[in-house]
């Protein structure tokens, strides 16, 4: 089962009283880009509480999957495209992750273990298969946990702070364009 994170912001105020549909849509798009950027920055700079080292990016798949997936005059949506984003959002308790599943297929952690065993000299290229088989037979794994990163929830707080500025800029852009075209 894949659980993807989604930030879906909808406007409650009646913006039609002082902005055109085009202006509202433009502001929503800018807010969506602002949220996407903030989420990616949070992922890039996240520091683990137990080690004091950055945790956020290993392959970049989570960060790179974050996109504005919809925007219109009513709001915007930013989503991730990986099944494990929710675990970065809320964190996990310490738990056991096996090297292989019940069918004997290596998990990503098991693939990492095979590579590291070979790099550290516990196996050789000619023993690649036997190293893999040994790891599967070991029924081993690791205890792991993820700190709560909360990039989507942090983006909501950020948007709450910057939305007045963005709406003001969109209104000013429109006013300066209107004044320029009238002269």
LINNORDA-V33798 format. One record per residue. PHI is phi in radians with two decimals (none if undefined). OMEGA is omega in whole degrees, -180 to 180 (* if undefined). NEAR is the number of other ideal C-beta (glycine too) atoms within 8 Angstrom. Layout:
# LINNORDA-V33798
phi: <PHI,PHI>
omega: <OMEGA,OMEGA>
near: <NEAR,NEAR>
This chain:
# LINNORDA-V33798
phi: <none,-1.72,-2.01,-1.81,-1.49,-2.54,-1.85,-2.12,-1.78,-2.11,-1.52,-1.70,-1.21,-1.55,-1.30,-1.06,-1.21,-2.35,-2.39,-1.37,-1.00,-1.10,-1.15,-1.09,-1.09,-1.09,-1.12,-1.11,-1.10,-1.10,-1.14,-1.08,-1.12,-1.06,-1.13,-1.00,-1.10,-1.14,-1.06,-1.12,-1.11,-1.08,-1.11,-1.13,-1.91,-1.14,-2.03,-1.16,-1.26,-1.45,-1.94,1.31,-1.87,-1.12,-1.96,-1.01,-2.19,-1.94,-1.77,1.54,-1.11,-1.12,-1.01,-1.22,-1.47,-1.30,-2.56,-1.28,-1.78,-2.85,-2.67,-2.77,-1.23,-1.68,2.80,-2.56,-2.38,-2.13,-2.27,-1.78,-2.10,-2.14,-1.32,-1.89,-1.02,-1.09,-1.23,-1.25,-1.13,-1.83,1.37,-2.40,-1.32,-1.09,-2.62,-1.55,-2.02,-1.34,-1.30,-2.48,-1.43,-1.12,-1.50,1.56,-1.44,-1.15,-1.44,-0.95,-1.15,-1.14,-1.09,-1.09,-1.11,-1.03,-1.05,-1.19,-1.08,-1.20,-1.14,-1.51,1.56,-1.36,-2.51,-2.17,-1.00,-1.23,-1.77,-0.90,-1.15,-1.17,-1.10,-1.06,-1.10,-1.11,-1.17,-1.10,-1.14,-1.14,0.90,-1.49,3.09,-2.43,-1.48,-2.36,-2.68,-2.10,-1.24,-1.23,-1.61,0.97,-1.13,-1.28,-1.18,-1.17,-1.15,-1.06,-1.08,-1.11,-1.09,-1.03,-1.44,-1.72,-1.07,-1.08,-1.11,-1.16,-1.09,-1.08,-1.07,-1.12,-1.11,-1.15,-1.03,-1.14,-1.09,-1.20,-1.19,-1.15,-1.15,-1.17,-1.30,-1.41,-1.53>
omega: <179,176,179,177,177,175,-176,-178,177,-179,178,-179,177,-178,-179,-178,-177,178,175,177,-180,179,-180,179,178,179,179,178,179,177,177,178,178,179,179,-180,-179,178,-179,178,178,179,-178,-171,-176,-180,179,180,-175,-177,-176,180,178,179,-161,-170,172,179,-177,-176,180,-179,-176,-179,-178,-176,167,-176,178,169,176,-176,-178,-179,178,-180,174,-177,168,-178,179,-178,-176,-180,-179,179,175,-180,-173,-178,178,170,176,-178,-178,175,-176,175,-178,177,-176,179,-180,177,180,172,175,177,177,177,178,-179,178,-179,-179,176,180,-179,-179,176,177,177,177,180,179,-180,-175,-178,-178,177,179,-179,179,-179,178,-179,-176,-175,-179,179,-179,170,-178,172,176,172,176,-179,176,-178,-179,179,176,178,178,179,179,-180,177,-180,-172,-174,179,179,-178,178,179,179,179,178,179,176,-180,180,-179,176,180,-180,179,-178,180,-178,*>
near: <3,4,7,11,10,10,12,7,13,6,10,3,4,4,9,7,5,5,11,6,7,6,11,13,11,9,13,16,11,11,15,14,9,12,17,12,8,13,15,11,8,14,15,10,8,12,8,10,6,5,6,6,6,9,10,12,9,3,4,7,7,14,11,6,10,14,8,12,7,6,11,8,8,6,10,14,13,15,11,10,7,9,7,7,13,9,9,12,13,7,10,9,4,6,8,6,9,11,13,11,7,3,4,6,6,11,11,6,12,13,9,8,11,14,8,8,11,13,6,6,6,6,11,7,5,4,8,11,6,8,13,10,8,9,15,11,6,7,7,8,9,7,8,9,9,10,10,7,13,9,15,12,8,11,14,11,8,11,13,7,6,10,10,6,7,12,10,8,9,13,11,8,8,10,8,8,8,8,8,7,6,5,4>
